[in-house]
Amino acid sequence: MSQISKENVINALSKVNDPDLKRDLVSLNMVKDIIIDGTKITVQIELTTPACPLKDTIKNDCIAAIKKEIPEAAEIIIDMSSNVSEHLNKSKNAIMPGVKNTIAIASGKGGVGKSTVAVNLAIALAKDGAKVGIIDADIYGPSMPLMLGLNNKTGLHQDPETKKLAPLESYGIKIISIGFMIDDENPVIWRGPMASGALKQFMTDVHWGNLDYLIYDLPPGTGDIQLTLVQTIPLTGAVIVTTPQEVSLIDAKKGFKMFERVNVPVFGIIENMSYFIAPDTGKQYDIFGSGGGEKLALQLNSKLLGSIPIDSRIREGGDNGKPIVEALPDSENAKKIIEIARNLAAQISIKNVNENLNEVEIQL
C-alpha cells in the first residue's frame, strides 16, 4: 500500500469546485491545512462566509473526491472554518477600517416591511457566526430601537480608547440609531442636510470595531439619505425589499435604477408579505398578488433572494423587540429568512472573490 501524501489530497481537492464561486478550492486558497495520520486524513477548509448556504455540499464533495483519488483512506475528516471575504476599497477602509462589507437594505416605498427584513437578516447572519452591525439610517422614522428591544435606551457613550461613539448591542449585533438620542414623543424635524449630516456621523464618528457585515436600514424612496450614503462610502452592494403588488414593484424598480445609476451593485430582490397561509385550513392566499418579486428580478436581470410570507408572529416580534429569527428560530418563516440571509452572504462572497481575483490577474 502506497503512502498517502499531501500532494494526493491537494490533487483531489483541486477537482472540487465552490458551487457559487465556480472555481476549485485549491486555486481559491480555501484549503488551509492537511494532516495525514496513517490512513486518516484531516483537511481544514476556510469558507468565505460562515453563512455559506452550500457548506454541506462542499464538505460532501471533498469527501467524495478524496475517496476517489485515495481509496486507501480509511477516515476522512473535513473541518470547516470561515473568513468573510472583504470589499477592498481605499475610501471605505479609510472611513471604516474594520468593516469588511457595507450593505444597504432599501425599498422604493414605505410599508413593505423593509426594517423588519433588515433586522432579521442581521440576526440571522450573526447566529451563523458573523460579526454584524446595523445603522438605522431612517433618520425621520427610526424603528431599530423598538425592534431590537432597546427602545428604553437613550444617550450614547464614548468609546474610551477611540473617543468615538460606542454603538449599543442586542442579540449579538451592534446598532446605532438617532432613536437613542431622542425620546419617542419628539419627532425629528430636520431639513435634508441635517439628516444627511447625522448619517455621515454614524459612519465616521462611531467606533464599529471589526465587522463582517454592516447593514444600513435606509428610509424608503430615493432621496437625500440614499445619495449621502453612496457619496460618503463605497457600498459593497444593496438589496431591494418589495411586496408582490404592482404599485410596490414600480417603486422597487425605481430604487433598483437609483443604485444602478450610482454604480452600486444590487445583490437581489426580497419579496416580503408574499402570501398568507390560513392556520386553520393550511390554504394559501395571495393577498397582494403572486410572483411579483420573481418577475421584477427577471426584468432587472437580478436575483430573487427569497420570499417571506405574511405571519403575525413576524410583526409581533418587531413590536415586542424579539425578532422572529431570535424568538422562534425553528419556525418555517424564520428558516426562510435564514435561507435568504445565506443567499445574500453567498452573493457578497461571489462579488468580492471575483473582484479580488480579477485585480490580482490584472496586476500579474
LUMMARRO-127940 format. One record per residue (C-alpha): residue number from 1; chain; x, y, z. Coordinates in steps of 0.5 Angstrom, whole numbers, plus 500, padded with zeros to 3 digits. Layout:
% residues N
n / chain / x / y / z
NUM / A / X / Y / Z .
...
//
This chain:
% residues 364
n / chain / x / y / z
1 / A / 500 / 500 / 500 .
2 / A / 503 / 507 / 498 .
3 / A / 504 / 512 / 503 .
4 / A / 498 / 518 / 503 .
5 / A / 502 / 525 / 501 .
6 / A / 499 / 532 / 502 .
7 / A / 500 / 532 / 494 .
8 / A / 495 / 527 / 493 .
9 / A / 490 / 530 / 498 .
10 / A / 491 / 537 / 494 .
11 / A / 490 / 534 / 487 .
12 / A / 484 / 531 / 490 .
13 / A / 481 / 538 / 492 .
14 / A / 483 / 541 / 486 .
15 / A / 478 / 538 / 483 .
16 / A / 472 / 540 / 488 .
17 / A / 469 / 547 / 486 .
18 / A / 466 / 552 / 490 .
19 / A / 459 / 552 / 487 .
20 / A / 458 / 559 / 488 .
21 / A / 465 / 562 / 486 .
22 / A / 466 / 557 / 480 .
23 / A / 473 / 556 / 482 .
24 / A / 476 / 550 / 485 .
25 / A / 478 / 550 / 493 .
26 / A / 486 / 550 / 492 .
27 / A / 486 / 556 / 487 .
28 / A / 481 / 560 / 492 .
29 / A / 486 / 558 / 497 .
30 / A / 481 / 555 / 501 .
31 / A / 485 / 549 / 503 .
32 / A / 489 / 552 / 510 .
33 / A / 491 / 545 / 513 .
34 / A / 492 / 538 / 511 .
35 / A / 494 / 533 / 517 .
36 / A / 496 / 526 / 515 .
37 / A / 496 / 520 / 520 .
38 / A / 497 / 514 / 517 .
39 / A / 490 / 513 / 513 .
40 / A / 487 / 518 / 517 .
41 / A / 486 / 525 / 513 .
42 / A / 484 / 531 / 516 .
43 / A / 483 / 538 / 512 .
44 / A / 482 / 545 / 514 .
45 / A / 477 / 549 / 509 .
46 / A / 476 / 556 / 510 .
47 / A / 470 / 559 / 507 .
48 / A / 469 / 566 / 505 .
49 / A / 463 / 567 / 510 .
50 / A / 460 / 563 / 516 .
51 / A / 453 / 564 / 513 .
52 / A / 455 / 559 / 507 .
53 / A / 449 / 556 / 504 .
54 / A / 453 / 550 / 501 .
55 / A / 457 / 549 / 507 .
56 / A / 455 / 541 / 507 .
57 / A / 455 / 541 / 499 .
58 / A / 462 / 543 / 499 .
59 / A / 464 / 538 / 505 .
60 / A / 461 / 532 / 502 .
61 / A / 464 / 534 / 495 .
62 / A / 471 / 534 / 499 .
63 / A / 470 / 527 / 502 .
64 / A / 468 / 524 / 495 .
65 / A / 474 / 527 / 492 .
66 / A / 479 / 524 / 497 .
67 / A / 476 / 518 / 497 .
68 / A / 476 / 517 / 489 .
69 / A / 483 / 520 / 489 .
70 / A / 486 / 516 / 495 .
71 / A / 481 / 509 / 496 .
72 / A / 486 / 507 / 502 .
73 / A / 484 / 513 / 506 .
74 / A / 480 / 510 / 512 .
75 / A / 478 / 516 / 515 .
76 / A / 477 / 523 / 512 .
77 / A / 475 / 529 / 517 .
78 / A / 473 / 536 / 514 .
79 / A / 474 / 541 / 519 .
80 / A / 471 / 548 / 516 .
81 / A / 472 / 555 / 519 .
82 / A / 471 / 562 / 515 .
83 / A / 474 / 568 / 514 .
84 / A / 469 / 573 / 511 .
85 / A / 471 / 576 / 504 .
86 / A / 472 / 583 / 504 .
87 / A / 470 / 589 / 499 .
88 / A / 477 / 592 / 498 .
89 / A / 476 / 600 / 497 .
90 / A / 481 / 605 / 500 .
91 / A / 476 / 610 / 501 .
92 / A / 472 / 605 / 505 .
93 / A / 478 / 603 / 509 .
94 / A / 480 / 610 / 511 .
95 / A / 473 / 611 / 514 .
96 / A / 471 / 605 / 517 .
97 / A / 478 / 601 / 517 .
98 / A / 475 / 595 / 521 .
99 / A / 469 / 594 / 517 .
100 / A / 469 / 589 / 511 .
101 / A / 462 / 590 / 508 .
102 / A / 457 / 595 / 508 .
103 / A / 450 / 593 / 505 .
104 / A / 444 / 598 / 504 .
105 / A / 437 / 595 / 505 .
106 / A / 433 / 599 / 501 .
107 / A / 425 / 600 / 499 .
108 / A / 422 / 604 / 494 .
109 / A / 416 / 606 / 498 .
110 / A / 414 / 605 / 505 .
111 / A / 410 / 600 / 509 .
112 / A / 414 / 594 / 505 .
113 / A / 417 / 591 / 512 .
114 / A / 424 / 593 / 510 .
115 / A / 426 / 595 / 517 .
116 / A / 423 / 588 / 519 .
117 / A / 427 / 584 / 514 .
118 / A / 434 / 588 / 515 .
119 / A / 434 / 587 / 523 .
120 / A / 432 / 579 / 522 .
121 / A / 437 / 579 / 516 .
122 / A / 442 / 582 / 521 .
123 / A / 441 / 577 / 527 .
124 / A / 441 / 571 / 522 .
125 / A / 448 / 573 / 520 .
126 / A / 450 / 574 / 527 .
127 / A / 447 / 567 / 529 .
128 / A / 451 / 564 / 524 .
129 / A / 458 / 567 / 527 .
130 / A / 459 / 573 / 523 .
131 / A / 460 / 580 / 526 .
132 / A / 455 / 584 / 525 .
133 / A / 452 / 592 / 526 .
134 / A / 446 / 596 / 524 .
135 / A / 446 / 603 / 522 .
136 / A / 439 / 606 / 523 .
137 / A / 439 / 611 / 517 .
138 / A / 432 / 612 / 517 .
139 / A / 433 / 619 / 521 .
140 / A / 426 / 621 / 521 .
141 / A / 423 / 614 / 523 .
142 / A / 428 / 610 / 527 .
143 / A / 425 / 604 / 529 .
144 / A / 431 / 599 / 530 .
145 / A / 431 / 601 / 538 .
146 / A / 424 / 598 / 539 .
147 / A / 425 / 592 / 534 .
148 / A / 432 / 590 / 538 .
149 / A / 429 / 591 / 545 .
150 / A / 433 / 598 / 546 .
151 / A / 427 / 603 / 546 .
152 / A / 428 / 605 / 553 .
153 / A / 436 / 607 / 552 .
154 / A / 437 / 614 / 551 .
155 / A / 444 / 617 / 550 .
156 / A / 450 / 614 / 548 .
157 / A / 457 / 614 / 551 .
158 / A / 464 / 615 / 548 .
159 / A / 469 / 609 / 547 .
160 / A / 475 / 611 / 552 .
161 / A / 480 / 609 / 547 .
162 / A / 478 / 612 / 541 .
163 / A / 474 / 618 / 544 .
164 / A / 468 / 616 / 538 .
165 / A / 461 / 614 / 540 .
166 / A / 460 / 607 / 542 .
167 / A / 454 / 603 / 539 .
168 / A / 449 / 599 / 543 .
169 / A / 449 / 592 / 543 .
170 / A / 443 / 587 / 542 .
171 / A / 442 / 580 / 540 .
172 / A / 450 / 580 / 538 .
173 / A / 449 / 585 / 533 .
174 / A / 452 / 593 / 534 .
175 / A / 447 / 598 / 533 .
176 / A / 447 / 606 / 532 .
177 / A / 440 / 610 / 531 .
178 / A / 438 / 617 / 532 .
179 / A / 433 / 614 / 537 .
180 / A / 438 / 613 / 542 .
181 / A / 439 / 621 / 542 .
182 / A / 431 / 623 / 542 .
183 / A / 425 / 620 / 546 .
184 / A / 419 / 617 / 543 .
185 / A / 415 / 624 / 544 .
186 / A / 419 / 628 / 540 .
187 / A / 419 / 628 / 532 .
188 / A / 426 / 629 / 528 .
189 / A / 424 / 636 / 525 .
190 / A / 430 / 637 / 520 .
191 / A / 432 / 639 / 513 .
192 / A / 435 / 634 / 509 .
193 / A / 443 / 637 / 510 .
194 / A / 442 / 636 / 518 .
195 / A / 439 / 629 / 517 .
196 / A / 445 / 627 / 512 .
197 / A / 450 / 630 / 517 .
198 / A / 447 / 625 / 522 .
199 / A / 448 / 619 / 518 .
200 / A / 455 / 621 / 516 .
201 / A / 457 / 622 / 523 .
202 / A / 454 / 615 / 524 .
203 / A / 460 / 612 / 519 .
204 / A / 465 / 617 / 521 .
205 / A / 464 / 618 / 529 .
206 / A / 462 / 611 / 531 .
207 / A / 467 / 606 / 534 .
208 / A / 465 / 600 / 530 .
209 / A / 471 / 596 / 531 .
210 / A / 471 / 589 / 527 .
211 / A / 465 / 587 / 523 .
212 / A / 464 / 583 / 517 .
213 / A / 457 / 586 / 515 .
214 / A / 455 / 593 / 517 .
215 / A / 448 / 594 / 515 .
216 / A / 444 / 600 / 513 .
217 / A / 437 / 600 / 514 .
218 / A / 435 / 606 / 509 .
219 / A / 429 / 610 / 509 .
220 / A / 424 / 609 / 504 .
221 / A / 425 / 612 / 497 .
222 / A / 431 / 615 / 493 .
223 / A / 432 / 622 / 497 .
224 / A / 438 / 626 / 501 .
225 / A / 440 / 620 / 505 .
226 / A / 441 / 615 / 500 .
227 / A / 445 / 620 / 496 .
228 / A / 449 / 622 / 502 .
229 / A / 450 / 614 / 504 .
230 / A / 453 / 613 / 497 .
231 / A / 457 / 619 / 496 .
232 / A / 460 / 618 / 503 .
233 / A / 462 / 611 / 503 .
234 / A / 463 / 606 / 497 .
235 / A / 458 / 601 / 499 .
236 / A / 459 / 593 / 498 .
237 / A / 452 / 593 / 495 .
238 / A / 445 / 594 / 496 .
239 / A / 438 / 589 / 497 .
240 / A / 431 / 592 / 495 .
241 / A / 425 / 590 / 499 .
242 / A / 418 / 589 / 496 .
243 / A / 412 / 586 / 496 .
244 / A / 408 / 583 / 490 .
245 / A / 403 / 588 / 489 .
246 / A / 404 / 592 / 483 .
247 / A / 405 / 599 / 486 .
248 / A / 411 / 597 / 490 .
249 / A / 414 / 593 / 484 .
250 / A / 414 / 600 / 481 .
251 / A / 417 / 604 / 486 .
252 / A / 422 / 598 / 488 .
253 / A / 424 / 599 / 480 .
254 / A / 426 / 606 / 482 .
255 / A / 430 / 604 / 488 .
256 / A / 434 / 599 / 484 .
257 / A / 435 / 604 / 478 .
258 / A / 438 / 609 / 483 .
259 / A / 443 / 604 / 486 .
260 / A / 445 / 602 / 478 .
261 / A / 446 / 610 / 477 .
262 / A / 451 / 611 / 482 .
263 / A / 455 / 604 / 481 .
264 / A / 452 / 601 / 487 .
265 / A / 451 / 593 / 485 .
266 / A / 444 / 590 / 487 .
267 / A / 445 / 583 / 490 .
268 / A / 438 / 582 / 489 .
269 / A / 430 / 583 / 491 .
270 / A / 427 / 580 / 497 .
271 / A / 419 / 579 / 497 .
272 / A / 416 / 581 / 503 .
273 / A / 409 / 579 / 505 .
274 / A / 409 / 574 / 499 .
275 / A / 403 / 570 / 501 .
276 / A / 399 / 568 / 508 .
277 / A / 397 / 561 / 510 .
278 / A / 391 / 560 / 514 .
279 / A / 393 / 557 / 521 .
280 / A / 386 / 553 / 521 .
281 / A / 386 / 550 / 514 .
282 / A / 393 / 551 / 511 .
283 / A / 390 / 554 / 505 .
284 / A / 395 / 559 / 502 .
285 / A / 392 / 566 / 500 .
286 / A / 396 / 571 / 495 .
287 / A / 393 / 577 / 499 .
288 / A / 398 / 582 / 495 .
289 / A / 398 / 578 / 488 .
290 / A / 404 / 573 / 487 .
291 / A / 410 / 572 / 483 .
292 / A / 412 / 580 / 483 .
293 / A / 419 / 579 / 486 .
294 / A / 421 / 574 / 481 .
295 / A / 418 / 578 / 475 .
296 / A / 422 / 584 / 478 .
297 / A / 428 / 580 / 479 .
298 / A / 428 / 578 / 471 .
299 / A / 426 / 584 / 469 .
300 / A / 432 / 587 / 472 .
301 / A / 437 / 582 / 471 .
302 / A / 438 / 581 / 478 .
303 / A / 436 / 575 / 483 .
304 / A / 430 / 574 / 488 .
305 / A / 434 / 572 / 494 .
306 / A / 428 / 569 / 497 .
307 / A / 420 / 571 / 499 .
308 / A / 417 / 572 / 506 .
309 / A / 410 / 570 / 508 .
310 / A / 405 / 574 / 512 .
311 / A / 406 / 572 / 519 .
312 / A / 403 / 576 / 525 .
313 / A / 409 / 573 / 529 .
314 / A / 414 / 577 / 525 .
315 / A / 410 / 583 / 526 .
316 / A / 409 / 582 / 534 .
317 / A / 417 / 580 / 534 .
318 / A / 418 / 587 / 532 .
319 / A / 413 / 590 / 536 .
320 / A / 416 / 586 / 542 .
321 / A / 423 / 587 / 541 .
322 / A / 424 / 580 / 540 .
323 / A / 425 / 579 / 532 .
324 / A / 423 / 572 / 530 .
325 / A / 429 / 569 / 528 .
326 / A / 431 / 570 / 535 .
327 / A / 425 / 569 / 538 .
328 / A / 423 / 563 / 534 .
329 / A / 429 / 560 / 530 .
330 / A / 426 / 554 / 529 .
331 / A / 419 / 556 / 526 .
332 / A / 419 / 556 / 518 .
333 / A / 419 / 563 / 517 .
334 / A / 425 / 564 / 521 .
335 / A / 428 / 559 / 517 .
336 / A / 426 / 562 / 510 .
337 / A / 429 / 569 / 513 .
338 / A / 436 / 565 / 515 .
339 / A / 436 / 562 / 508 .
340 / A / 435 / 569 / 505 .
341 / A / 441 / 571 / 509 .
342 / A / 445 / 566 / 507 .
343 / A / 444 / 567 / 500 .
344 / A / 446 / 574 / 501 .
345 / A / 452 / 572 / 504 .
346 / A / 454 / 568 / 498 .
347 / A / 452 / 574 / 493 .
348 / A / 457 / 578 / 497 .
349 / A / 462 / 573 / 497 .
350 / A / 462 / 572 / 490 .
351 / A / 463 / 579 / 488 .
352 / A / 468 / 580 / 493 .
353 / A / 472 / 574 / 491 .
354 / A / 471 / 575 / 483 .
355 / A / 473 / 583 / 484 .
356 / A / 480 / 581 / 488 .
357 / A / 482 / 575 / 484 .
358 / A / 481 / 580 / 477 .
359 / A / 485 / 585 / 481 .
360 / A / 491 / 580 / 482 .
361 / A / 490 / 578 / 475 .
362 / A / 491 / 585 / 472 .
363 / A / 497 / 586 / 477 .
364 / A / 500 / 580 / 474 .
//
